Amino acid sequence: MKQLFLKITTVLLTLLVLFSTFSFTVESHYCGDFLMDVSFTGNAADCGMQMEQTAVKKKKNCCKDELQKIEGQDELQHASTDDFDLLKQQFLTSFLVSYNDLFLPKETKKTVCKELHPPEIPKNYQVLFQVFLI
């Protein structure tokens, strides 16, 4: 279970670093207030209204293209060991020890007493003292 959790965490962190360095563009074409096409890889297809608009110069163009560019990181910061002082080392050591103790198996033993019998009563005290329940 611990190995599976470690593998899943490793893959997720790797994908996080990979996707944070990607940059991509999203191009969308609107005709009026309606979204006509969205493209992640190239140019968004237009609706054909632009050819009609060139013939009539007086009307305002109702189509518009939006381009959203999402920039990724260009440089990743590398951790340096220069600023890793004694206080941070103590914190990291205590954290790792306490975290590792969370996964220790609990040792509980169940005692089952199958061979025990009730104690023998040597005398019958009810008859001896002549005390009887009615």
DOMIBA-115919 format. One record per residue: chain; residue in three letters; x, y, z of N, C-alpha, C, CB in turn. Coordinates in Angstrom, 1 decimal. Each point is the difference from the previous one (the first is absolute). Glycine has a CB too. Example, Ala and Ser with C-alpha at 12.3 -4.5 7.8 and 13.67 -1.06 7.14 Angstrom:
+------+------+--------+--------+--------+--------+---------+--------+--------+--------+--------+--------+---------+--------+
! unit ! code !  neast ! nnorth !    nup ! caeast ! canorth !   caup !  ceast ! cnorth !    cup ! cbeast ! cbnorth !   cbup !
+------+------+--------+--------+--------+--------+---------+--------+--------+--------+--------+--------+---------+--------+
!    A !  ala !   13.2 !   -5.7 !    7.8 !   -0.9 !     1.2 !    0.0 !    0.9 !    1.2 !    0.0 !   -1.9 !    -1.2 !    1.2 !
!    A !  ser !    1.5 !    2.3 !   -1.9 !    0.9 !     1.1 !    0.0 !   -0.8 !    1.1 !    0.8 !    1.2 !    -0.6 !   -2.2 !
+------+------+--------+--------+--------+--------+---------+--------+--------+--------+--------+--------+---------+--------+
***
This chain:
+------+------+--------+--------+--------+--------+---------+--------+--------+--------+--------+--------+---------+--------+
! unit ! code !  neast ! nnorth !    nup ! caeast ! canorth !   caup !  ceast ! cnorth !    cup ! cbeast ! cbnorth !   cbup !
+------+------+--------+--------+--------+--------+---------+--------+--------+--------+--------+--------+---------+--------+
!    A !  met !    0.8 !   -1.2 !    0.0 !   -0.8 !     1.2 !    0.0 !    0.9 !    1.3 !    0.0 !   -1.8 !    -1.3 !    1.2 !
!    A !  lys !    2.8 !    1.2 !   -0.4 !    0.9 !     1.2 !    0.1 !    0.7 !    0.2 !   -1.4 !    0.3 !    -0.4 !    2.5 !
!    A !  gln !    0.1 !   -0.7 !   -3.1 !    0.7 !     0.1 !   -1.3 !   -0.9 !    0.6 !   -1.1 !    1.5 !    -1.9 !    0.6 !
!    A !  leu !   -2.8 !    1.5 !   -0.5 !   -1.0 !     0.5 !   -1.0 !   -0.2 !    1.5 !    0.2 !   -1.1 !    -2.3 !   -0.1 !
!    A !  phe !    1.0 !    2.7 !    1.4 !   -0.2 !     1.4 !    0.3 !    1.2 !    0.8 !   -0.5 !   -1.5 !    -0.6 !    2.0 !
!    A !  leu !    2.7 !    0.1 !   -1.8 !    1.2 !     0.7 !   -0.4 !    0.1 !    0.1 !   -1.5 !    1.1 !    -0.9 !    2.0 !
!    A !  lys !   -1.5 !   -0.1 !   -2.7 !    0.0 !     0.0 !   -1.5 !   -1.0 !    1.0 !   -0.5 !    0.7 !    -2.3 !   -0.1 !
!    A !  ile !   -1.9 !    2.3 !    0.6 !   -1.0 !     1.0 !   -0.4 !    0.4 !    1.4 !    0.3 !   -1.8 !    -1.7 !    0.4 !
!    A !  thr !    2.3 !    2.0 !    0.7 !    0.5 !     1.3 !    0.3 !    1.1 !    0.5 !   -0.9 !   -0.6 !    -0.4 !    2.4 !
!    A !  thr !    1.5 !   -0.5 !   -2.7 !    1.1 !     0.3 !   -0.9 !   -0.5 !    0.4 !   -1.4 !    1.5 !    -1.6 !    1.3 !
!    A !  val !   -2.4 !    0.8 !   -1.8 !   -0.6 !     0.3 !   -1.3 !   -0.7 !    1.3 !    0.0 !   -0.2 !    -2.5 !   -0.5 !
!    A !  leu !   -0.6 !    2.8 !    1.5 !   -0.7 !     1.2 !    0.0 !    0.9 !    1.2 !    0.1 !   -1.9 !    -1.2 !    1.1 !
!    A !  leu !    2.9 !    1.1 !   -0.3 !    1.0 !     1.2 !    0.1 !    0.7 !    0.2 !   -1.3 !    0.3 !    -0.5 !    2.5 !
!    A !  thr !    0.1 !   -0.6 !   -3.2 !    0.6 !     0.1 !   -1.3 !   -0.9 !    0.7 !   -1.0 !    1.4 !    -2.1 !    0.5 !
!    A !  leu !   -2.6 !    1.7 !   -0.5 !   -1.0 !     0.6 !   -0.9 !   -0.2 !    1.5 !    0.3 !   -1.1 !    -2.2 !   -0.3 !
!    A !  leu !    1.1 !    2.5 !    1.6 !   -0.1 !     1.4 !    0.4 !    1.2 !    0.9 !   -0.5 !   -1.3 !    -0.8 !    2.0 !
!    A !  val !    2.5 !    0.3 !   -1.9 !    1.1 !     0.7 !   -0.5 !    0.0 !    0.1 !   -1.5 !    1.3 !    -0.8 !    1.9 !
!    A !  leu !   -1.7 !   -0.3 !   -2.6 !   -0.1 !     0.0 !   -1.5 !   -1.0 !    1.0 !   -0.5 !    0.7 !    -2.4 !    0.0 !
!    A !  phe !   -1.9 !    2.4 !    0.6 !   -1.1 !     0.9 !   -0.5 !    0.3 !    1.5 !    0.5 !   -1.6 !    -1.9 !    0.0 !
!    A !  ser !    2.4 !    2.1 !    1.0 !    0.2 !     1.4 !    0.4 !    1.1 !    0.6 !   -1.0 !   -0.5 !    -0.5 !    2.4 !
!    A !  thr !    1.2 !   -0.3 !   -3.1 !    0.9 !     0.6 !   -1.0 !   -0.5 !    0.1 !   -1.4 !    1.8 !    -1.0 !    1.4 !
!    A !  phe !   -3.0 !    0.4 !   -1.7 !   -0.6 !     0.1 !   -1.3 !   -0.5 !    1.4 !   -0.2 !   -0.6 !    -2.4 !    0.1 !
!    A !  ser !    0.6 !    2.9 !   -1.3 !   -0.7 !     1.2 !   -0.4 !   -0.8 !   -0.3 !   -1.3 !    1.8 !     1.5 !    1.0 !
!    A !  phe !   -3.1 !   -1.0 !   -1.0 !   -0.8 !    -0.3 !   -1.1 !   -1.0 !    1.1 !   -0.3 !    0.2 !    -2.4 !    0.5 !
!    A !  thr !   -0.8 !    2.4 !   -1.6 !   -1.0 !     1.1 !   -0.4 !   -1.4 !   -0.6 !   -0.2 !    1.9 !     1.4 !   -1.0 !
!    A !  val !   -2.9 !   -0.6 !    1.3 !   -1.4 !    -0.4 !   -0.3 !   -0.5 !    1.1 !   -0.9 !   -0.3 !    -1.3 !    2.2 !
!    A !  glu !   -0.2 !    1.0 !   -3.4 !   -0.6 !     1.0 !   -0.9 !   -1.4 !   -0.3 !   -0.1 !    2.1 !     0.3 !   -1.2 !
!    A !  ser !   -3.0 !    0.7 !    1.4 !   -1.4 !    -0.2 !   -0.1 !   -0.6 !    1.1 !   -1.0 !   -0.1 !    -1.0 !    2.3 !
!    A !  his !   -0.9 !    0.6 !   -3.0 !   -0.7 !     0.8 !   -1.0 !   -1.4 !    0.3 !    0.4 !    1.5 !    -0.9 !   -1.9 !
!    A !  tyr !   -1.9 !    2.1 !    2.1 !   -1.3 !     0.4 !    0.4 !   -0.7 !    0.7 !   -1.2 !    0.7 !     0.3 !    2.4 !
!    A !  cys !   -2.0 !   -0.7 !   -2.6 !   -0.8 !     0.7 !   -1.0 !   -1.1 !    0.6 !    0.7 !    0.6 !    -1.6 !   -1.9 !
!    A !  gly !   -0.5 !    2.9 !    2.2 !   -1.0 !     0.7 !    0.8 !    0.4 !   -0.3 !    1.5 !   -1.9 !    -0.1 !   -1.8 !
!    A !  asp !    0.9 !   -0.5 !    2.5 !    0.2 !    -0.4 !    1.3 !    0.2 !   -1.5 !    0.2 !   -1.3 !     1.9 !    0.7 !
!    A !  phe !    1.2 !   -2.6 !   -1.9 !    0.1 !    -1.5 !    0.1 !    1.4 !   -0.5 !   -0.4 !   -2.4 !    -0.1 !   -0.6 !
!    A !  leu !    2.8 !   -0.9 !    1.4 !    1.3 !    -0.6 !   -0.3 !   -0.2 !   -1.0 !   -1.1 !    0.7 !     0.3 !    2.4 !
!    A !  met !    0.1 !   -0.1 !   -3.5 !   -0.1 !    -0.9 !   -1.1 !    1.0 !   -1.1 !   -0.1 !   -0.9 !     1.9 !   -1.2 !
!    A !  asp !    2.2 !   -1.6 !    1.6 !    1.0 !    -1.0 !   -0.1 !    1.1 !    0.3 !    1.1 !   -0.5 !    -0.4 !   -2.5 !
!    A !  val !    1.1 !   -0.7 !    3.0 !    1.1 !     0.1 !    0.9 !    1.1 !   -0.9 !   -0.5 !   -1.5 !     0.5 !    2.0 !
!    A !  ser !    2.7 !    0.0 !   -2.0 !    1.1 !    -0.8 !   -0.5 !    1.2 !    0.1 !    1.0 !   -0.7 !     0.3 !   -2.4 !
!    A !  phe !    1.3 !   -1.5 !    2.7 !    1.1 !    -0.1 !    0.9 !    1.3 !   -0.1 !   -0.8 !   -1.4 !    -1.0 !    1.8 !
!    A !  thr !    1.3 !    0.5 !   -3.0 !    1.2 !    -0.3 !   -0.8 !    0.3 !    1.0 !   -1.1 !   -0.5 !    -2.4 !    0.5 !
!    A !  gly !   -0.5 !    3.0 !   -1.1 !    0.3 !     0.9 !   -1.2 !   -1.0 !    1.1 !    0.0 !    0.9 !    -1.9 !   -1.3 !
!    A !  asn !   -1.3 !    2.4 !    0.1 !   -1.0 !     1.1 !   -0.2 !   -1.4 !   -0.6 !    0.2 !    1.6 !     1.3 !   -1.5 !
!    A !  ala !   -2.4 !   -0.5 !    2.1 !   -1.4 !    -0.3 !    0.2 !   -0.7 !    0.3 !   -1.3 !    0.0 !     0.4 !    2.5 !
!    A !  ala !   -0.9 !   -1.3 !   -3.0 !   -0.8 !     0.2 !   -1.2 !   -0.9 !    1.1 !    0.1 !    0.2 !    -2.4 !   -0.6 !
!    A !  asp !   -0.3 !    3.3 !   -0.4 !   -1.0 !     1.1 !    0.1 !   -1.3 !   -0.5 !   -0.5 !    1.8 !     1.7 !   -0.3 !
!    A !  cys !   -2.8 !   -0.8 !    0.4 !   -1.4 !    -0.4 !   -0.3 !   -0.4 !    0.4 !   -1.4 !   -0.6 !     0.3 !    2.4 !
!    A !  gly !    1.4 !    0.3 !   -3.2 !   -0.3 !     0.4 !   -1.3 !   -0.6 !    1.4 !   -0.1 !   -0.3 !    -2.4 !   -0.5 !
!    A !  met !    0.1 !    3.1 !    1.6 !   -0.6 !     1.3 !    0.0 !    1.0 !    1.1 !   -0.5 !   -1.5 !    -0.8 !    1.8 !
!    A !  gln !    2.7 !    0.6 !   -1.8 !    1.0 !     1.0 !   -0.3 !    0.0 !    0.3 !   -1.5 !    1.4 !    -0.7 !    1.9 !
!    A !  met !   -1.7 !   -0.2 !   -2.8 !   -0.1 !     0.2 !   -1.4 !   -1.1 !    0.9 !   -0.4 !    1.0 !    -2.2 !   -0.4 !
!    A !  glu !   -2.2 !    2.0 !    1.1 !   -1.1 !     0.9 !   -0.2 !    0.3 !    1.4 !    0.5 !   -1.6 !    -2.0 !    0.1 !
!    A !  gln !    2.3 !    2.2 !    0.9 !    0.3 !     1.3 !    0.6 !    0.9 !    0.8 !   -0.9 !   -0.4 !    -1.0 !    2.3 !
!    A !  thr !    1.2 !    0.4 !   -3.1 !    0.9 !     0.7 !   -0.8 !   -0.7 !    0.7 !   -1.1 !    1.8 !    -1.5 !    0.5 !
!    A !  ala !   -2.9 !    0.9 !   -1.0 !   -0.8 !     0.7 !   -1.0 !   -0.7 !    1.2 !    0.5 !   -0.3 !    -2.2 !   -1.1 !
!    A !  val !   -0.2 !    2.2 !    2.2 !   -0.7 !     1.1 !    0.6 !    0.9 !    0.7 !    1.0 !   -2.3 !    -1.1 !   -0.3 !
!    A !  lys !    2.9 !    2.2 !    0.0 !    0.9 !     0.7 !    0.9 !   -0.6 !    0.7 !    1.2 !    1.5 !     0.2 !   -2.0 !
!    A !  lys !   -2.8 !    0.2 !    1.8 !   -0.6 !     0.8 !    1.0 !   -0.4 !   -0.8 !    1.3 !   -0.9 !     1.4 !   -1.8 !
!    A !  lys !    0.7 !   -2.7 !    1.7 !   -0.4 !    -0.7 !    1.2 !    1.2 !   -0.4 !    0.8 !   -1.9 !    -0.9 !   -1.2 !
!    A !  lys !    1.7 !    0.8 !    2.5 !    1.1 !    -0.3 !    0.9 !    0.1 !   -1.5 !    0.0 !   -0.5 !     2.0 !    1.5 !
!    A !  asn !    1.8 !   -2.4 !   -1.3 !    0.3 !    -1.5 !    0.0 !   -0.5 !   -0.6 !    1.3 !    2.0 !     0.4 !   -1.5 !
!    A !  cys !   -2.8 !   -1.4 !    1.4 !   -0.6 !    -0.6 !    1.3 !    0.9 !   -1.2 !    0.5 !   -2.3 !     0.7 !   -0.8 !
!    A !  cys !    3.3 !   -1.1 !    0.0 !    0.8 !    -1.1 !    0.4 !    1.3 !    0.5 !    0.6 !   -0.9 !    -1.4 !   -1.9 !
!    A !  lys !    1.4 !    0.6 !    2.9 !    1.2 !     0.3 !    0.6 !    0.8 !   -1.2 !    0.4 !   -1.0 !     2.1 !    0.9 !
!    A !  asp !    2.3 !   -2.0 !   -0.9 !    0.8 !    -1.2 !    0.4 !    0.7 !    0.4 !    1.3 !    0.4 !    -0.7 !   -2.4 !
!    A !  glu !   -0.3 !   -0.3 !    3.3 !    0.7 !     0.2 !    1.3 !    1.1 !   -1.0 !    0.0 !   -2.1 !     0.9 !    1.2 !
!    A !  leu !    3.3 !   -0.4 !   -0.7 !    1.1 !    -0.8 !    0.1 !    0.5 !    0.1 !    1.5 !    0.7 !     0.3 !   -2.5 !
!    A !  gln !   -0.7 !   -1.5 !    3.1 !    0.5 !     0.0 !    1.4 !    1.3 !   -0.9 !    0.0 !   -2.4 !     0.3 !    1.0 !
!    A !  lys !    3.5 !    0.3 !   -0.6 !    1.2 !    -0.7 !    0.1 !    0.4 !   -0.2 !    1.5 !    0.8 !     1.1 !   -2.2 !
!    A !  ile !   -0.6 !   -2.4 !    2.5 !    0.3 !    -0.3 !    1.4 !    1.5 !   -0.4 !    0.0 !   -2.4 !    -0.8 !    0.5 !
!    A !  glu !    3.1 !    1.6 !    0.2 !    1.5 !    -0.2 !    0.1 !    0.4 !   -0.9 !    1.1 !    0.3 !     2.2 !   -1.0 !
!    A !  gly !    0.6 !   -3.1 !    0.8 !    0.5 !    -0.9 !    1.0 !    1.3 !    0.6 !    0.6 !   -1.1 !    -2.0 !   -1.1 !
!    A !  gln !    1.6 !    1.3 !    2.0 !    1.3 !     0.4 !    0.6 !    1.1 !   -0.3 !   -1.0 !   -0.8 !    -0.4 !    2.3 !
!    A !  asp !    1.8 !    1.4 !   -2.4 !    1.1 !    -0.2 !   -0.9 !    1.2 !   -0.6 !    0.8 !   -0.7 !     1.9 !   -1.4 !
!    A !  glu !    0.8 !   -1.6 !    2.7 !    1.1 !    -0.5 !    0.8 !   -0.5 !   -0.5 !    1.3 !    1.6 !     1.7 !   -1.0 !
!    A !  leu !   -1.2 !   -2.9 !    1.4 !   -0.3 !    -0.5 !    1.2 !    1.0 !    0.3 !    1.1 !   -1.2 !    -1.9 !   -1.2 !
!    A !  gln !    0.8 !    2.2 !    2.4 !    0.9 !     0.3 !    1.1 !    0.6 !   -1.3 !    0.5 !   -1.2 !     2.2 !    0.6 !
!    A !  his !    2.5 !   -2.3 !   -0.4 !    0.6 !    -1.1 !    0.5 !    0.3 !    0.3 !    1.5 !    1.0 !    -0.7 !   -2.2 !
!    A !  ala !   -1.2 !   -0.3 !    3.0 !    0.2 !     0.1 !    1.5 !    1.5 !    0.0 !    0.2 !   -2.2 !    -1.1 !    0.6 !
!    A !  ser !    2.7 !    2.1 !    0.2 !    1.4 !     0.0 !    0.4 !    0.1 !   -0.4 !    1.4 !    0.4 !     1.9 !   -1.6 !
!    A !  thr !    0.8 !   -2.5 !    1.9 !    0.2 !    -0.5 !    1.3 !    0.7 !    1.1 !    0.9 !    0.2 !    -2.3 !   -0.9 !
!    A !  asp !    0.0 !    3.4 !    0.4 !    0.6 !     1.1 !    0.7 !   -0.9 !    0.5 !    1.1 !    1.4 !     0.6 !   -2.0 !
!    A !  asp !   -2.7 !   -0.5 !    1.7 !   -0.9 !     0.6 !    1.0 !   -0.7 !   -1.1 !    0.9 !   -0.4 !     1.9 !   -1.6 !
!    A !  phe !    0.9 !   -3.1 !    1.6 !   -0.5 !    -1.1 !    0.8 !    0.8 !    0.0 !    1.3 !   -0.7 !    -1.3 !   -2.1 !
!    A !  asp !    0.2 !    2.1 !    3.0 !    0.8 !     0.2 !    1.3 !   -0.4 !   -1.1 !    1.0 !    0.1 !     2.4 !   -0.4 !
!    A !  leu !    0.4 !   -2.4 !    1.6 !   -0.2 !    -1.0 !    1.0 !   -1.4 !   -0.1 !    0.4 !    2.3 !     0.4 !    0.8 !
!    A !  leu !   -3.0 !    0.8 !   -0.7 !   -1.4 !     0.0 !    0.5 !   -0.9 !   -0.8 !   -1.0 !    0.4 !     2.2 !    1.2 !
!    A !  lys !   -0.2 !   -2.0 !   -2.5 !   -0.7 !    -0.7 !   -1.0 !    0.3 !   -1.5 !    0.0 !   -0.1 !     2.1 !   -1.4 !
!    A !  gln !    1.3 !   -2.4 !    1.6 !    0.4 !    -1.4 !    0.1 !   -0.7 !   -0.7 !    1.2 !    2.2 !     0.5 !   -1.1 !
!    A !  gln !   -2.2 !    0.1 !    2.2 !   -0.7 !    -0.5 !    1.2 !   -1.5 !   -0.2 !   -0.3 !    1.7 !     1.0 !    1.5 !
!    A !  phe !   -2.3 !    0.0 !   -2.1 !   -1.4 !    -0.1 !   -0.3 !   -0.3 !   -1.2 !   -0.9 !   -0.2 !     2.5 !    0.3 !
!    A !  leu !    1.0 !   -2.6 !   -1.4 !   -0.2 !    -1.0 !   -1.0 !    0.2 !   -1.4 !    0.7 !    0.8 !     1.5 !   -1.8 !
!    A !  thr !    0.2 !   -1.6 !    2.6 !    0.3 !    -1.3 !    0.7 !   -1.2 !   -0.4 !    0.9 !    2.5 !     0.4 !   -0.1 !
!    A !  ser !   -2.9 !    0.5 !    0.9 !   -1.2 !    -0.3 !    0.9 !   -1.2 !   -0.3 !   -0.7 !    1.0 !     1.5 !    1.7 !
!    A !  phe !   -1.3 !   -0.8 !   -2.9 !   -1.2 !    -0.2 !   -0.8 !    0.1 !   -1.4 !   -0.6 !   -0.2 !     2.4 !   -0.5 !
!    A !  leu !    1.3 !   -2.8 !    0.0 !    0.1 !    -1.3 !   -0.7 !   -0.1 !   -1.1 !    1.1 !    1.5 !     1.0 !   -1.8 !
!    A !  val !   -1.0 !   -0.9 !    3.0 !   -0.1 !    -1.0 !    1.0 !   -1.4 !   -0.1 !    0.4 !    2.3 !     0.4 !    0.8 !
!    A !  ser !   -3.0 !    0.7 !   -0.5 !   -1.4 !    -0.1 !    0.4 !   -0.9 !   -0.5 !   -1.1 !    0.4 !     1.9 !    1.6 !
!    A !  tyr !   -0.1 !   -1.5 !   -2.8 !   -0.8 !    -0.5 !   -1.1 !    0.2 !   -1.5 !   -0.2 !    0.1 !     2.2 !   -1.1 !
!    A !  asn !    1.1 !   -2.7 !    1.2 !    0.2 !    -1.4 !   -0.1 !   -0.6 !   -0.8 !    1.1 !    2.2 !     0.5 !   -1.1 !
!    A !  asp !   -2.4 !    0.0 !    2.3 !   -0.6 !    -0.6 !    1.1 !   -1.5 !   -0.2 !   -0.2 !    1.7 !     0.9 !    1.5 !
!    A !  leu !   -2.3 !   -0.1 !   -2.4 !   -1.4 !    -0.2 !   -0.3 !   -0.3 !   -1.3 !   -0.7 !   -0.2 !     2.4 !   -0.2 !
!    A !  phe !    1.1 !   -3.0 !   -0.5 !   -0.2 !    -1.2 !   -0.7 !    0.5 !   -1.3 !    0.6 !    0.1 !     1.4 !   -2.0 !
!    A !  leu !    0.3 !   -1.3 !    3.3 !    0.4 !    -1.2 !    0.7 !   -1.3 !   -0.9 !    0.3 !    2.0 !     1.3 !    1.0 !
!    A !  pro !   -1.8 !   -2.6 !   -1.1 !   -1.2 !    -0.8 !    0.3 !   -0.3 !   -0.1 !    1.4 !    0.5 !    -1.3 !   -2.0 !
!    A !  lys !   -1.7 !    1.3 !    2.4 !   -0.4 !    -0.1 !    1.4 !    0.0 !   -1.5 !    0.4 !   -1.5 !     2.1 !   -0.2 !
!    A !  glu !    2.1 !   -2.3 !    1.3 !    0.2 !    -1.4 !    0.5 !   -1.0 !   -0.2 !    1.1 !    2.4 !    -0.1 !   -0.6 !
!    A !  thr !   -3.5 !   -0.5 !    0.3 !   -1.0 !    -0.4 !    1.0 !   -0.2 !   -1.5 !    0.0 !   -1.2 !     2.3 !   -0.3 !
!    A !  lys !    1.2 !   -2.9 !    1.5 !   -0.2 !    -1.4 !    0.1 !   -1.3 !   -0.3 !    0.7 !    2.5 !    -0.4 !    0.0 !
!    A !  lys !   -3.3 !   -0.5 !   -0.5 !   -1.2 !    -0.4 !    0.6 !    0.2 !   -1.3 !    0.8 !   -1.4 !     1.1 !   -1.8 !
!    A !  thr !    1.1 !   -1.1 !    3.0 !    0.2 !    -1.2 !    0.9 !   -1.4 !   -0.7 !    0.1 !    1.9 !     1.1 !    1.3 !
!    A !  val !   -1.8 !   -2.3 !   -1.8 !   -1.2 !    -0.8 !    0.1 !    0.2 !   -1.1 !    1.0 !   -0.6 !     0.5 !   -2.4 !
!    A !  cys !   -0.2 !   -0.6 !    3.4 !    0.2 !    -1.0 !    1.1 !   -1.0 !   -1.1 !   -0.2 !    0.9 !     1.7 !    1.6 !
!    A !  lys !   -0.6 !   -2.8 !   -2.4 !   -0.9 !    -1.1 !   -0.2 !    0.2 !   -1.0 !    1.1 !    0.1 !     0.4 !   -2.5 !
!    A !  glu !    1.0 !   -0.6 !    3.1 !    0.2 !    -1.1 !    0.9 !   -0.3 !    0.4 !    1.5 !    1.8 !    -0.8 !   -1.6 !
!    A !  leu !   -2.2 !    2.0 !    1.8 !   -0.3 !     0.3 !    1.4 !   -1.4 !   -0.4 !    0.4 !    1.5 !     1.9 !   -0.2 !
!    A !  his !   -1.6 !   -2.4 !    1.4 !   -1.3 !    -0.5 !    0.6 !   -0.3 !    0.8 !    1.2 !    0.3 !    -2.3 !   -0.9 !
!    A !  pro !   -1.6 !    2.4 !    1.3 !   -0.3 !     0.7 !    1.2 !    0.5 !   -0.7 !    1.2 !   -2.0 !     0.9 !   -1.1 !
!    A !  pro !    2.3 !   -0.1 !    2.2 !    0.6 !    -0.7 !    1.2 !   -1.0 !   -0.9 !    0.6 !    1.4 !     2.0 !    0.4 !
!    A !  glu !   -0.9 !   -3.0 !    0.3 !   -0.9 !    -1.0 !    0.7 !   -0.3 !    0.5 !    1.4 !    1.0 !    -1.9 !   -1.4 !
!    A !  ile !   -2.2 !    1.8 !    1.7 !   -0.4 !     0.5 !    1.4 !    0.0 !   -1.3 !    0.9 !   -1.5 !     1.9 !   -0.9 !
!    A !  pro !    2.4 !   -1.8 !    1.9 !    0.1 !    -1.2 !    0.9 !   -1.2 !   -0.3 !    0.8 !    2.4 !     0.4 !    0.0 !
!    A !  lys !   -3.1 !    0.6 !    0.5 !   -1.2 !    -0.2 !    0.9 !   -1.2 !    0.7 !   -0.6 !    1.5 !    -0.2 !    2.0 !
!    A !  asn !   -2.6 !   -0.4 !   -1.7 !   -1.3 !     0.7 !   -0.4 !   -0.4 !    0.9 !    1.1 !   -0.7 !    -2.0 !   -1.5 !
!    A !  tyr !    0.9 !    3.3 !    1.4 !   -0.2 !     0.9 !    1.1 !   -1.5 !    0.2 !    0.2 !    2.1 !     1.1 !   -0.5 !
!    A !  gln !   -3.0 !   -1.3 !   -0.5 !   -1.4 !     0.2 !    0.3 !   -0.5 !   -1.1 !    0.9 !   -0.3 !     1.0 !   -2.3 !
!    A !  val !    0.7 !   -2.2 !    2.1 !   -0.4 !    -1.1 !    0.9 !    0.7 !    0.2 !    1.3 !   -0.4 !    -1.6 !   -1.9 !
!    A !  leu !    1.6 !    2.0 !    2.0 !    0.8 !     0.1 !    1.2 !   -0.7 !    1.0 !    0.9 !    2.1 !    -0.6 !   -1.2 !
!    A !  phe !   -2.5 !    1.8 !    0.7 !   -0.6 !     1.0 !    0.8 !   -1.5 !    0.0 !    0.0 !    2.0 !     1.4 !   -0.4 !
!    A !  gln !   -2.5 !   -2.3 !   -0.4 !   -1.5 !    -0.2 !   -0.1 !   -0.6 !    1.3 !   -0.5 !    0.0 !    -1.8 !    1.8 !
!    A !  val !    0.5 !    2.4 !   -2.8 !   -0.5 !     1.2 !   -0.6 !   -0.5 !   -0.3 !   -1.4 !    1.6 !     1.5 !    1.4 !
!    A !  phe !   -2.9 !   -1.4 !   -1.6 !   -0.6 !    -0.4 !   -1.3 !   -0.8 !    1.1 !   -0.6 !   -0.1 !    -2.4 !    0.7 !
!    A !  leu !    0.2 !    2.5 !   -2.0 !   -0.8 !     1.0 !   -0.6 !   -1.4 !   -0.4 !   -0.3 !    2.1 !     0.9 !   -1.1 !
!    A !  ile !   -3.1 !   -0.1 !    1.4 !   -1.4 !    -0.4 !   -0.2 !   -0.5 !    0.6 !   -1.3 !   -0.4 !    -0.1 !    2.5 !
+------+------+--------+--------+--------+--------+---------+--------+--------+--------+--------+--------+---------+--------+
***
